[in-house]
Amino acid sequence: MFGYLLAYKWQLVVIVVCILVSAGSQAASSFFLQPLIDHYILPLVGAADPDWGPLVRTLVMMGCLYLVGTACSGIWVWVIVNVEQGVMKSIRDDMFAHQQLLPIRFFDTHEHGDTMSRYTNDTDTLRQAISQSFPQMFSSVISALAALISMLWLSIPFTLFTLAFTVVLIVVVRFLVTRSGRFFVRQQRSLGEVNAFVEEAVNGQKVIKVFNHEDATQADFDSRNESLFHASAQANTYGNVTMPVVGNMGYLLYVLMAIVGGFAGLAGWGNVGLGGSGVLTLGTLVSLLTLSRSFINPIGQVSMQFNMVMMALAGASRIFALMDEPVEGDGGTVTLVSVELGGDGRTMTPVDHETGHWAWKREVGDDGTRSLQAARRLKGAARDVALKAKEEAVTSPDGHYTLLRGDVRFTDVTFGYDPAEPVLHDITWFAKPGQKVALVGATGAGKTTITNLINRFYEIQEGQILYDGIDVKNIRKPDLRRSLGIVLQDVNLFTGTVLDNIRYGKLDATDEECIQAAKMTNADAFIRMLPEGYQTVLEGDGSGLSQGQRQLISIARAAVADPPAMILDEATSSIDTRTEEVVQAGMDALMRGRTVFVIAHRLSTVRNSDVIMVLDHGRIIERGDHDELIAQRGEYYQLYTGALELE
């Protein structure tokens, strides 16, 4: 955290200097009371011809001292605002930037509302600590030290008496702060849990109402809220009682010093200080009384701010726990570039504009020999598949470029989200360039998992996935994902115009390209019927649109990206049968010339696929086109005829 603060070192220097001057002026003003009373006020009492000049000059000096202290206080408070807001901006920027690099697995295992709480509640407690607690604690410590030094200058015995009393005070404060700090940590954790539950309940409000789950949800919320209430009540009870305890003990010290000091002064006791020795005077006693308050009050302020610091550190620990999460590993060196093909179909020249041809570019010194040797070391069917992929890959004469054709092959792939529980078992299959490959099977068979592995959302435990003869582990993830367009079953639309949401697939796309993509996927007709057409602003994940309309926009978004390969994960599941026919025509135009992976429960959408693979419990049990699989009268036949009977 202080690493972020050091980015504002000059502002911090100004803040520290101003705090020192402000604290020093406060102690000096109390120190002035002794000479003011003993040397200027008491001599004037009963004087026949009083000289007011020295008193006025001393009062003016005290006024200037107060003015300087007040000005410095205002300056550091003004500067600290810029520092704390700048630090918060940097932390939020770094949090979000780091979050973008986290693997999908992190979002699968962490509640979204709890993550949001780190951006809001936790950063706010940290902001308060930076702007108030830390500088106030520093100012209080400096004020207490300045008051202590002034007291030692005036009277060592009374200073020792004050320190002895302070030891008792610190014991009491430590008891209170230790307990409040523990509950402040629980409070931040409970607050994150409540936010996570509320976010989940808001997103699932329809389901809650459909199943009459309002009472159960309310009870669950009440339980979590009760935990937050208990932690917050305990934290603030101990925290709020700290300052009154310190304040009253400070008054007790004030009374005791006044009684002892008054008795010592009337009795004519001597006094010893760093400034000299003599009789305890009225001015010295008044200064000591004032300084005792200046010494005790900062202790109370530190104890109060310590509670805020504990809460801020609890929030900071959650913030930096997110920023310490391991980022998504890559390790790939192969990049995707746009190329111009030579007359021989193999010579490739990289260009900085789109030509319709893409190629995988290897790093300097890699001509593909290493991956070929790795393929030869494989055994059985995996070796044959890998060598066939190398053989059919279109590679430039120098071996540095391989044409992106969409040839995807799995060789003996085993994967489990939990390595101890595999979801896919020894999967070996291939998709030739331009083929439409359909993945069919019951829920949980592993269809979506296969597409997630192609994208490297997760890393396989065993086997190899080849893309145009290149192991996907060797391809940089951003380039790999750039080559694969995805249309998901669960559509996510963002706040903005319809045009903005389509352009999300390609941020530099022109309006004409976005509209053309909408026309290709037959989304143009309904978009033009919206109140503002393409400029209609969508909010709340496109809540004003039907599920089918939202899906059409997502398909148009994939179309404008114009990826070399496509993954359609239940892309038409939310569209009615009539609309599906309209969309399918646009989808066919979108898929033409591309390798396409289709996941569908509606078997009518996969009939025209070049290859249909039937999965069952993570294994491929059938492979072929529609007619071949029907002729086999196996699992696909049973699924298909069952669907027809249902229809």
Rosetta blueprint (number, residue, H / E / L):
1 M L
2 F H
3 G H
4 Y H
5 L H
6 L H
7 A H
8 Y H
9 K H
10 W H
11 Q H
12 L H
13 V H
14 V H
15 I H
16 V H
17 V H
18 C H
19 I H
20 L H
21 V H
22 S H
23 A H
24 G H
25 S H
26 Q H
27 A H
28 A H
29 S H
30 S H
31 F H
32 F L
33 L H
34 Q H
35 P H
36 L H
37 I H
38 D H
39 H H
40 Y H
41 I H
42 L H
43 P H
44 L H
45 V L
46 G L
47 A L
48 A L
49 D L
50 P L
51 D L
52 W L
53 G H
54 P H
55 L H
56 V H
57 R H
58 T H
59 L H
60 V H
61 M H
62 M H
63 G H
64 C H
65 L H
66 Y H
67 L H
68 V H
69 G H
70 T H
71 A H
72 C H
73 S H
74 G H
75 I H
76 W H
77 V H
78 W H
79 V H
80 I H
81 V H
82 N H
83 V H
84 E H
85 Q H
86 G H
87 V H
88 M H
89 K H
90 S H
91 I H
92 R H
93 D H
94 D H
95 M H
96 F H
97 A H
98 H H
99 Q H
100 Q H
101 L L
102 L L
103 P L
104 I H
105 R H
106 F H
107 F H
108 D H
109 T H
110 H L
111 E L
112 H H
113 G H
114 D H
115 T H
116 M H
117 S H
118 R H
119 Y H
120 T H
121 N H
122 D H
123 T H
124 D H
125 T H
126 L H
127 R H
128 Q H
129 A H
130 I H
131 S H
132 Q H
133 S H
134 F H
135 P H
136 Q H
137 M H
138 F H
139 S H
140 S H
141 V H
142 I H
143 S H
144 A H
145 L H
146 A H
147 A H
148 L H
149 I H
150 S H
151 M H
152 L H
153 W H
154 L H
155 S L
156 I H
157 P H
158 F H
159 T H
160 L H
161 F H
162 T H
163 L H
164 A H
165 F H
166 T H
167 V H
168 V H
169 L H
170 I H
171 V H
172 V H
173 V H
174 R H
175 F H
176 L H
177 V H
178 T H
179 R H
180 S H
181 G H
182 R H
183 F H
184 F H
185 V H
186 R H
187 Q H
188 Q H
189 R H
190 S H
191 L H
192 G H
193 E H
194 V H
195 N H
196 A H
197 F H
198 V H
199 E H
200 E H
201 A H
202 V H
203 N H
204 G L
205 Q H
206 K H
207 V H
208 I H
209 K H
210 V H
211 F L
212 N L
213 H L
214 E H
215 D H
216 A H
217 T H
218 Q H
219 A H
220 D H
221 F H
222 D H
223 S H
224 R H
225 N H
226 E H
227 S H
228 L H
229 F H
230 H H
231 A H
232 S H
233 A H
234 Q H
235 A H
236 N H
237 T H
238 Y H
239 G H
240 N H
241 V H
242 T H
243 M H
244 P H
245 V H
246 V H
247 G H
248 N H
249 M H
250 G H
251 Y H
252 L H
253 L H
254 Y H
255 V H
256 L H
257 M H
258 A H
259 I H
260 V H
261 G H
262 G H
263 F H
264 A H
265 G H
266 L H
267 A H
268 G L
269 W L
270 G E
271 N E
272 V E
273 G E
274 L L
275 G L
276 G E
277 S E
278 G E
279 V E
280 L L
281 T L
282 L H
283 G H
284 T H
285 L H
286 V H
287 S H
288 L H
289 L H
290 T H
291 L H
292 S H
293 R H
294 S H
295 F H
296 I H
297 N H
298 P H
299 I H
300 G H
301 Q H
302 V H
303 S H
304 M H
305 Q H
306 F H
307 N H
308 M H
309 V H
310 M H
311 M H
312 A H
313 L H
314 A H
315 G H
316 A H
317 S H
318 R H
319 I H
320 F H
321 A H
322 L H
323 M H
324 D L
325 E L
326 P L
327 V L
328 E L
329 G L
330 D L
331 G L
332 G L
333 T L
334 V E
335 T E
336 L E
337 V E
338 S E
339 V E
340 E E
341 L E
342 G L
343 G L
344 D L
345 G L
346 R L
347 T L
348 M E
349 T E
350 P E
351 V E
352 D L
353 H L
354 E L
355 T L
356 G L
357 H L
358 W E
359 A E
360 W E
361 K E
362 R L
363 E L
364 V L
365 G L
366 D L
367 D L
368 G L
369 T H
370 R H
371 S H
372 L H
373 Q H
374 A H
375 A H
376 R H
377 R L
378 L L
379 K L
380 G H
381 A H
382 A H
383 R H
384 D H
385 V H
386 A H
387 L H
388 K H
389 A H
390 K H
391 E H
392 E H
393 A L
394 V L
395 T E
396 S L
397 P L
398 D L
399 G L
400 H L
401 Y E
402 T E
403 L E
404 L L
405 R L
406 G L
407 D L
408 V E
409 R E
410 F E
411 T E
412 D E
413 V E
414 T E
415 F E
416 G L
417 Y L
418 D E
419 P L
420 A L
421 E E
422 P L
423 V L
424 L E
425 H E
426 D E
427 I E
428 T E
429 W E
430 F E
431 A E
432 K L
433 P L
434 G L
435 Q L
436 K E
437 V E
438 A E
439 L E
440 V E
441 G E
442 A L
443 T L
444 G L
445 A L
446 G L
447 K H
448 T H
449 T H
450 I H
451 T H
452 N H
453 L H
454 I H
455 N L
456 R L
457 F L
458 Y L
459 E L
460 I L
461 Q L
462 E E
463 G E
464 Q E
465 I E
466 L E
467 Y E
468 D L
469 G L
470 I E
471 D E
472 V H
473 K H
474 N H
475 I E
476 R L
477 K H
478 P H
479 D H
480 L H
481 R H
482 R H
483 S L
484 L E
485 G E
486 I E
487 V E
488 L L
489 Q L
490 D L
491 V L
492 N L
493 L L
494 F L
495 T L
496 G E
497 T E
498 V H
499 L H
500 D H
501 N H
502 I H
503 R H
504 Y L
505 G L
506 K L
507 L L
508 D L
509 A L
510 T L
511 D H
512 E H
513 E H
514 C H
515 I H
516 Q H
517 A H
518 A H
519 K H
520 M H
521 T L
522 N L
523 A L
524 D H
525 A H
526 F H
527 I H
528 R H
529 M L
530 L L
531 P L
532 E L
533 G H
534 Y H
535 Q H
536 T L
537 V E
538 L E
539 E L
540 G L
541 D L
542 G L
543 S L
544 G L
545 L L
546 S L
547 Q H
548 G H
549 Q H
550 R H
551 Q H
552 L H
553 I H
554 S H
555 I H
556 A H
557 R H
558 A H
559 A H
560 V H
561 A H
562 D L
563 P L
564 P L
565 A E
566 M E
567 I E
568 L E
569 D E
570 E L
571 A L
572 T L
573 S L
574 S L
575 I L
576 D L
577 T H
578 R H
579 T H
580 E H
581 E H
582 V H
583 V H
584 Q H
585 A H
586 G H
587 M H
588 D H
589 A H
590 L H
591 M H
592 R L
593 G L
594 R L
595 T E
596 V E
597 F E
598 V E
599 I E
600 A L
601 H L
602 R L
603 L H
604 S H
605 T H
606 V L
607 R L
608 N L
609 S L
610 D L
611 V E
612 I E
613 M E
614 V E
615 L E
616 D E
617 H L
618 G L
619 R E
620 I E
621 I E
622 E E
623 R E
624 G E
625 D L
626 H H
627 D H
628 E H
629 L H
630 I H
631 A H
632 Q H
633 R L
634 G L
635 E H
636 Y H
637 Y H
638 Q H
639 L H
640 Y H
641 T H
642 G H
643 A H
644 L H
645 E H
646 L H
647 E L
